[in-house]
Amino acid sequence: MTNQTLSADPFNLIITGVGGQGNVLASKLIGNMLADQGFYVTIGETFGASQRGGSVMSHLRISTKSSLSPQMPRGKAHAIVSLEPTEAIRVLQEYGNPEVKVISNTRPVYALEVISGEISYPSDEELKGWMQKLTGAYWLIDATDQAVKMGNPILGNVLLVGALAGIGDLPLTKEGFRKVMARTMPASKLDINLAAFDKGLAMIN
């Protein structure tokens, strides 16, 4: 069993986004990093109407004591990582509370209703206003833009994992990330992923 501690036990984490962004992979990466340290990690996933373009949400419940139900209670999230800004607001309305911490990518993914002009996408000021109202602390990170500059937009997931490590509520380390990634990808891709993790970490620190 791990000797590490959590800022809350169980710690309730939500990774959210839309289909095709890769947040399920991000949740498994975080889960593996924590399981390697001896934590009990339960992951539950929900998908919207369309796997690509619909809402996707992963619940991670992390404990030093025992496995838990994968579905966390309403209003009980400790942290939310969102690959799309309005998905963060949607999740906050159900699982947020005055102490929750949120890390959100700034790149929008427009729903069909927005593209067709039926509804409008919130302005940056509106998004920030909701974040201030619904969270204890929040960070808006241009993860996709930075990932594109690094050569692959999917690295935005890794930047957000690095950012989550940076807030310090979970024992997520670069070495733990390296070990998990070394098991799951070719060695030729390891360095760029480590660089993305470092970049996300630096966006918080």
SVG drawing of the C-alpha trace seen along z (x, -y; Angstrom):
<svg xmlns="http://www.w3.org/2000/svg" viewBox="-32 -40 45 42">
<polyline fill="none" stroke="black" stroke-width="0.4" points="0.0,0.0 1.1,-3.5 2.6,-5.8 1.5,-8.8 -1.3,-11.0 -4.2,-12.7 -5.6,-16.1 -8.9,-14.3 -9.6,-10.6 -11.4,-9.6 -10.3,-12.2 -12.9,-12.8 -11.5,-13.9 -13.5,-14.4 -11.9,-14.5 -14.3,-15.9 -14.4,-17.0 -16.0,-16.0 -15.6,-12.8 -12.4,-12.7 -10.4,-14.8 -8.8,-11.9 -9.9,-12.6 -10.5,-8.9 -6.8,-8.3 -5.9,-11.1 -8.0,-9.5 -6.4,-6.1 -3.0,-7.7 -3.7,-9.5 -5.3,-6.3 -2.2,-4.2 0.1,-6.8 -1.8,-6.6 -2.3,-2.8 1.4,-2.4 1.8,-4.0 -0.6,-1.7 -3.8,-3.8 -7.2,-2.3 -8.5,-3.9 -12.0,-3.4 -12.8,-4.9 -16.3,-5.3 -17.0,-6.8 -20.1,-8.4 -20.5,-9.2 -22.9,-11.6 -25.1,-10.8 -22.2,-10.9 -18.8,-9.4 -17.1,-11.9 -18.5,-15.4 -20.7,-14.4 -19.9,-15.0 -17.5,-12.5 -16.8,-12.4 -14.6,-10.2 -15.0,-9.9 -11.8,-8.9 -12.3,-8.1 -8.9,-7.7 -8.4,-6.3 -5.8,-4.8 -8.4,-2.6 -10.6,-0.7 -12.3,-0.7 -15.3,-2.8 -18.4,-3.2 -17.2,-4.8 -20.0,-7.3 -19.3,-10.1 -22.0,-12.0 -23.4,-15.2 -21.5,-18.3 -18.5,-16.3 -15.8,-16.8 -12.5,-18.0 -10.9,-18.7 -12.1,-18.9 -9.9,-18.8 -11.7,-19.9 -10.5,-19.7 -13.2,-22.1 -14.3,-25.3 -18.1,-24.9 -17.8,-21.2 -16.2,-22.5 -19.2,-24.7 -21.6,-21.9 -19.8,-19.5 -19.5,-22.2 -23.3,-22.7 -23.7,-19.1 -20.5,-18.2 -19.0,-21.5 -18.8,-23.1 -17.2,-26.2 -13.8,-24.4 -13.5,-22.6 -10.4,-23.3 -10.7,-23.5 -8.1,-23.3 -9.6,-24.0 -8.3,-24.1 -9.2,-27.4 -9.8,-26.0 -13.6,-25.8 -15.2,-22.9 -18.4,-24.3 -21.6,-22.3 -23.8,-22.0 -26.3,-24.4 -23.5,-27.0 -22.3,-26.4 -25.8,-26.7 -26.4,-29.9 -29.2,-28.5 -27.3,-29.4 -24.2,-31.5 -21.0,-30.3 -20.2,-32.1 -17.6,-34.9 -14.3,-34.6 -15.6,-37.1 -18.8,-35.0 -16.7,-31.8 -14.4,-33.5 -17.4,-34.9 -18.9,-31.4 -15.6,-30.0 -15.2,-32.6 -18.7,-31.9 -18.6,-28.1 -15.1,-27.2 -12.6,-27.7 -9.8,-28.1 -9.4,-27.8 -6.7,-27.9 -7.5,-28.5 -4.7,-27.0 -4.1,-27.2 -3.2,-23.5 -4.3,-22.9 -2.4,-25.9 0.7,-24.9 0.4,-21.3 0.0,-22.4 3.2,-24.4 4.9,-21.2 3.6,-19.4 0.6,-17.4 -2.7,-18.7 -3.3,-15.5 -0.4,-16.5 -2.9,-18.9 -4.1,-16.0 -0.6,-15.6 -0.2,-19.3 -3.4,-19.2 -2.1,-16.1 1.1,-18.1 -1.0,-21.1 -3.0,-18.8 0.3,-17.6 1.2,-21.3 -1.7,-22.1 -0.4,-19.6 -3.5,-17.8 -2.5,-14.4 0.9,-12.8 1.5,-12.9 5.2,-13.2 7.3,-13.4 9.0,-10.1 5.6,-8.4 4.5,-9.8 7.6,-8.5 7.1,-5.0 3.5,-4.8 4.3,-6.3 7.3,-4.0 5.0,-1.0 2.4,-2.3 4.2,-4.0 7.3,-3.7 10.5,-5.1 10.7,-7.6 7.6,-9.4 8.6,-9.5 10.7,-12.7 8.0,-14.9 5.4,-13.6 7.8,-14.4 8.2,-17.9 4.5,-18.4 4.1,-17.2 6.8,-19.8 5.1,-22.5 1.8,-21.9 3.4,-21.8 5.1,-25.1 1.8,-26.7 0.7,-26.2 4.0,-26.8"/>
</svg>
